[in-house]
Amino acid sequence: IMIYKSYENYSNTNINPILIIGSGPAAISLALQLEKNKINSIIFESGNFDYNNELQETYNGTISGNYKVDLTGSRIKQFGGTANVWGKRCRPLDDIDIKNWSKEKINIKEYQAQSAKVLFTDNNFHDEKLNQNFKQIVFKRSQINFPHYYKKKILNSKFITLVLNSNFTGFSANSGLFEKAQFINTLNNNYFEIKSKYFVLACGGIDNSRFLLKSKNLDNLLDKRLPVGNFWMGHYKVFFGELLADFSKLKKIFNVNRYINNHAILSFTENFLTKNNIENISVFLEPNQLSKNKFNHVAKKILCVAPEYTRQIVELFKKKLLCGSSLEFIWGQKPNIENKITLKKNIFDKFGIPLVDLSCNYFDDDFKAPELFLFELGKYFIDNNIGRISITNDIFTNKNNIMWEGYHHIGGTIIGDNPNYSVVDHNLKVHNTKNLFVVGSSVFSQAGHTNPTMSIVQFSLRLGDHISKINFF
C-alpha cells in the first residue's frame, strides 16, 4: 500500500529522492513521469479524499482591486486539488504564448501527446485557418474523474507514495541547498519534518507564491531579488452580445467536427497577434435557433445601424434559416508588475502561515484584444455576408461588467532567465537554489486564453524527465 492516512502511518525513514508538496494534476503528472523513469517520489497532501470546510479556510485572504473571486472556493485542499472542481476542458498553450519566456528551448510540445493520455483526452488540436486573421480552434474534454482514477493508480504504484493530512508549513535550507520540508499533521497538530534530495512546490497558482514569499521574506532562504508573487494574471471571461447570422452560410465556414458542447471557437492567428502586440484571445459561439422575443430584441438594435440587412434577416427568420449565437470571449491579462500576491502582516491561518493579499486590477492594455476582435469579427461577417454582431455588454465604457474565470490562477512564480524579473528558470528550478522546483500555472509568464491544466501537465512531465537525467542518485 502506497497511500498513508498520516505521517505517523508512514514508516520509511530513508531520505526520499523527490518530495512533492500538493496532489493536483501538476503533482500527480510529475510523479507519474518519475515513476516511468523508475524514480521514487512522495506526495504530501494537506487534505484527504473528502472536502474539509475547516481546511478550506486556510486559503482565506483579501483581494484588493477588481478581481472578485472567493479565494476559499476556487482552490481545493483535497487529494486531486483543483481537479475536484475542474471543468475538464483541455487545450495546450499556443506556441506564441511561450515563445518569449526564455532564451532556452522550452519544449513542452514534445509532451502534448503524453499529456493527453494523462488527462484521457483526444490529442487532435489541429487548427483550421479561416483567413489571415482568424482560425477555428479545437478544445477537447477529459474523459475521467481525475482524483478518483489517480487514487487507484497511486494505490497500486511501486514508485509513488502519498501521505495525507499533512499541511506544509515551510523549508529549511543552507546556501541554496534545501534540506527539509516541514509539516503539521492536521489530525493531531503534531509537527514533523522530512528530508529529501529534491523538493517540488505544486500547491497551486496562489499558494506557490505564498510559500515562496514566506521562504524569501520571513525565513530568508531565497535570493531577495526574486520577484515572487509579481506578474499574477487571471483570465477574463465576458459575454459581449449576439451574432445574427445566415445559418446556411455560417455552417459552411465552421467545421462542426471542431465543436465542443455545440460551440465553435475562433481565435486570432499568430501573425495577427504578433503584428498587433495583443494577448491571445478566443471567442466561443453557440449557433442556435432564436425565439421570436429574442429575435425582436436583437433585430431592433441592428435596425438602427443596418436597416437593409435587418430586412434580410427578417426573411431568414421567417424561413427558419436565421441563427443567433452568444459571443463569449476568454482572454488573458497582460503581465503587469502591479498585479501581485503579497503576505498579510500579522494575519495567519490556523497553522501559522501568513494569509495572502491578492492585488489584481485591469488595465487599458487588457482590452485592446477584445476590442480588436469584435471589430475584426464584425468585419469578417459583413464582408462574407454572413451576419451582424449586436454588442450588449460594453465593458469598454463600463468596467463594472467585467467578469473573470475564477479558477484560472496564473503567474506569480514566472519562468525567465533573469532573477530580477523571474522566479524559476526554464527547467522550473527556483533561481539560485540547488534543488527547489515549482510546477503549476504559477510558472506561466503569459496567460494565453486556454484552460491551463493541459499545459500544467506538459510542464510537469518535462520536469520529471529533467530531474531523471540529473546525476544525483
N, C-alpha and C positions, 0 to 999 in steps of 0.2 A: 504494500500500500504506500502510495507516494503523496497522500493528502493527510495533513495533520490538523487537528482542531485548534491546537495552540503550540507554542514553542516548547512548553513543558512535555508535550507528547512526542516531540522530535528529538530522538536520542543521538543523532550523529554529532560528534564533537569535532570532526575534522574541519579544516578550513575549506569553505565552499568556493569553487573556482569562479562562478558568476552568481552574484546576488542581485535579484531584480525586485524593485520596490513598486508594487502595483500589479494588478492582474487583468487589465483591459486588453484589447486587441494588440496594442503595442508590445506589452509584456509577453503575452502568450505567443505571438508570432516570433518574437525573438527567441524564446525558449524552444520553440519548435525547430527553428533553424540550427540552434546549438545542438539539439538532440539529433538532427540529421547528420551533424558533424561529430556525433558521439562525444559531446561535451556536456557535463552535468551543469545544471543550473537550479537555483532555489528561488521561488517566488514568495514574497511576503505580502499578504493582503490584510488590510485593517479590518475588513468586514468578514462575512462568511457567505453562505449561499442564500441568505434571506435579507430582505430590506430591513434597515435598522434606523428608525427616526432619530434616535439619540446620536448615532454616528454621523448622520447627515448634518446635524447642527454644527459639527466641526468644520464644515465647508462655509459657515456663515462669514459675512464680511460686509463691507459697504461698497456702494457704487457711486462715484462722483462723475457726473457727465450725463450724456444722452443715452447710454446703453442701459436699458431697463429689462433685466432678466434676473430671476430668482437664483442666486448662486447656490442655494441648498437643493434646488430641484433639477438643475441642469447637469449635475455630475452625481455619480452613484458610488458610495462606499460599500461595495459588494463584489463578490467574485464575478469577473467579466466587465467590471467598471461600467462605463457609459454604454457599452454594448447592450446593457439591460434596457436602455431606452432608445436604442439606435433604430432609425427608420429603415435601415438595410439598403439604402440607395448607394450604388457604387459607380465610381468613375475615377481614374487616376488623374493627377495633375497633368496639365499640358506641358510640353517641353518648354514653352515660353515662360511658364510660371517659375521654373527653377534655373533657367539658363544663366542668371547673373548672381547666383548665390555664392559661388566660389570660383576661383581660378582653376581649382582642381576639378576633375571629372566627377560628377555626381550621377552615377549610372543606375538610377532606380528603375529605368525602363527594363533592364535585364531581369528584374524581379516581378514584372507585371503578371506574367502567366502564373507564377507560383503564388502570388498574392491572390489572384482569382481563385486558385484552388483552396487556399486557406479560408477564404470567405464564401466558398461554394457559389461562385457566380460565373457567368459566361465571360470570356476574355475578349470577345469581339467588340472592340471600341473603335472600329474604322469609321472615320468621319466622311461626310459627303459634301463637297463644296457646291454651294448654290450659285455664287458669283464671286467677284473679287473681294467682297466684304463679309459675306456670310457663309456659314457652313451649318448643316444639320448634324447634330452630335448625338451620341448614344450614352444613356445611363443603363445600368443593369441592376438587378436586385439579388441580394444574398438569399440563399435558399435554406439557411439553417438558423436554429436558435443558438447563437454563438456561445453563450455561457454554458448552456446545457450540453452541447456537443463536446466542448473542450474540457469540461469537468470529467467526462468519461475518458477522454484521451489521456489526461494527466493521471487519472486513477490507474491506468494501465501502463504508464510510461516507466522506462528503466532509467531515464536521464533527467526527468523534471520532477522536482519536489515542490509542493505547495503547502505553505504554513498559513493558516487563517488566524483571524482575531489578533493581528499583530500590527499595531499602529506605529508607523515610522515617526521618529522624533528628531533625528539628526545623525551627523557623522563625527568620527574622529579621524584626524589626518596629520601628517607630518611632512612639510615641504612638498606639498602637491601629491603625495602618496596617501591615498585614502586607505585606512586600515580596518575600521569597524563601522557598522551601521547600528544605530540604537533604536530600540522599540519599547513599547508598552503593551503588555498583554491586556486586551480590552475586557477579558473575562474576570481578571482578578487585580488589574492595575499593577502587576509586577513588572519591573523594569528588566530588560535584558539587552545584551549587545552581541553581535556576531561578526566574526572575521570573514574576509573574502579577499580574493585576488583582484576582482573587478566588481564595480558597483554600477548599476544602471537605474536611473530615475525614470519611472514610467507611471507617473502619478497624475497625468492629465494636463490640459492646457492652461491651468491656473496654478495647481499645486507644484508642478515642476519649478515654476518661478518662485513660488512661496518658499520651498525648502532650499533652493539655491540662494535666495535672499538671506535666509536665516544663516546659511553656511558662510556667506560673504560678510554680512553686516554685523551679525551677533557673535558668530563663532570664529571669525577671522581665519577661515580655511581657504578662501579663494582670492584670486587677484582682484584688487579693489577697482581696477579699471573696467571690469566686465559689466556691460550694460544689462544686468539681469532684470527681467521684468519689463524692459523697454520694448517698443515696437509691438505691443499687443494689438491683435486685429480680430475683428468679427466679420461675419457675412451679413450684408443687407438682404432682406427678403421682402420685396414690395410688389403689391398688385397695382399696376398703373391704370388699367382700364380694359377696354374690349376691342377686339377686331371684328368687324363685319366683313364677310368675305363670300365670294362665289365658291361654293364647296367643290364644284366640279373642277375649278382651276386650282384650288388650294391642294386638293389631294393629288394633283399631278406633280406638284413641286415637292411635296413632303413624302418621304418614304415611310409608309406605315409600319414597316418592319423595324424601324428605328424608334418607335413609340415606346414609352414606359408609362403604364397606368393611363393609357389613352392620351398621353401628352406627346406632342412633338417639341423638340428642344433645339433652339438655334443659338449660335454664338458667333462672335467675330472671328475672322481668320487671323492668323499670326501676323501677317503683313499689315493688316489694318490696325491691330493693337499696337504694333511697333511704331507705325507711322504717326499715330495719334497719341502715343505715350499714355495709354489708359490701362486700368486694371482689367483683368479678364472678367467676362460677364456672360450670362446666358439668360434666355427667356423661355419659359415653359408655356406652351399654347395647348389648350384643350378644345379642339373644334367640337361644337355641339349644336343641335337644333335649338333655335331661340323660341321662347314663348312669345305670345303676342305682346304682353305687357313689357317684357324685356326689349323686344324689338322696337316698340314705340318709344321707349325711353332713350335708347341709344340712337335711333334714327333722328329723333328731334335734335340731338346735339350735332349730328353730322349735317343736317339740313342747312344750318346757318353757314357752313363753310363749303359745302359741296352739294348744291341743290340738284344738279344734273345726275350725280351719282346716286343721290337719295332716291330719285325716280327709278333708277336701275335696280336698286336693292329691294324696293317695294315689289317689283315684278319678280325678282328672285325669291322673295319671301312667299309670295302667292304660289309660286311653283315648287316650294319646299326645296329650293336649291341654295338657300342662304344659310350660312352657319355663323355662329358667333364663337369667339374664343377669348377666354380670360388671358391676360398678359401678366404672368408672374416673373419678375426679374430677380435674379440672385447674382450678387457680385461682391467682391472683397474690398475692404478698405485699403487705401494706400498706406504703406508703413509710415508711421509718424511717431517721433520720439515722445510726443506729449501723451500718447495713449500707452498706459503702462500700469503695472502691478507694483504696489508698494506694501510694506508691512505696517500695520497699525501699531502705534506706541501704547504699550501697557494694556492691550486688549488681547486676550488669549483664548484659545479653545480649551476644552476640559483636560487636554493632555499637555498644556503649557506651550503650545505653538502659537505664535502671533497670527491673528486673523489678517486678512488682506483688505486693501482698498484697491478697487479696480477703477481707474480713471480712463474713460473711453468716450470720446466725442467724435462727431462727424465734422469734416472739413470740406470746404468748397470743392477741392480736387476730387473728393469721393464721388461727386455727382456728375462729373464730366462723362463717365462711361454710360450711365443710363440715359442721359440727355441725348448723347450722340446716337445711342442705339435706337431710341424712339424716332429720331429724325430719319436715320438711315432705313429703318424698318418700314416706316410710313412711306418713304420714297420708293422703296422696293415694291411694296404692294400697289402703289399708284402706277409706277412705270410698267408693271406687268398686268395692270387692270384686274387685280385680284380682289382688293378690298380697301377699307379705310380704318384707321385707328381712332378710337374715341378715348381720350385721356380723362379719367375720372379722379385720379389721385395725383395732384400737382405738388409733389414734395419739394419742387424747386423753389416754390414760394411759401410753402407751409411745412417746415421741418417736423412739426408735431405728428405728421402722418408717416414718419419713418418707422419701419419695423425691422427686427433683427431675427436671424436664425440663432436662437439662444443656445443651442447645443454645440455650436462650432466655435471652439476656443483656440485661437491661432497666435503663434508668436510668443515673445517673452524670453525665450532662450534660443534665439535665432542662429542659423548657420552663417558662417562667414570666415574670412581669413585673418581678420584683424581683431584682436581682443578689445580694442577701443569701441568697436561697432558691432560686435557679435559675441555670442556666449560659447558656442560649440564650433568645432572645425568641421570639415567636410565629412569626417568619419564619425561625427556626433560626440567626440570627446570634448569635455569642457576644457577651454584653453588653459594652458599652464598647469594642468593636472596630469598625473600619470595613468590613472585608472578609473576615472569617473566619466560616465557617459549619460546621455539623455535621449529618450525616444518619445515620440508622440508629436502632435501637431504644434507643440510649443517651439519646435525647431524650425518650422517653416518660416522662410524670410519674406514670402509673399503669400497672400491668402488664396489666390485663384478664385474660382467660383464653384468648385465641386465639393461634395461631401468629402471630408478629409480622410475617412477611415481607410480607404484602399491604399492611399499613398503612405499613411502611417504604417501599414503592414509592410509595404515595399521597403521603407527605410529600416524597419526592424529586421527584416530578412537580410538586408545588406549588412547591417551591423553584426548580425550573427555570423556571417561569413568573415567579416573583417576581424572580429575577435578570435575566430577559429584559426586564423592564419598567423596570429601573433605568437612568437616563440616564447611562451610564458609558462607552458605546462610541463 
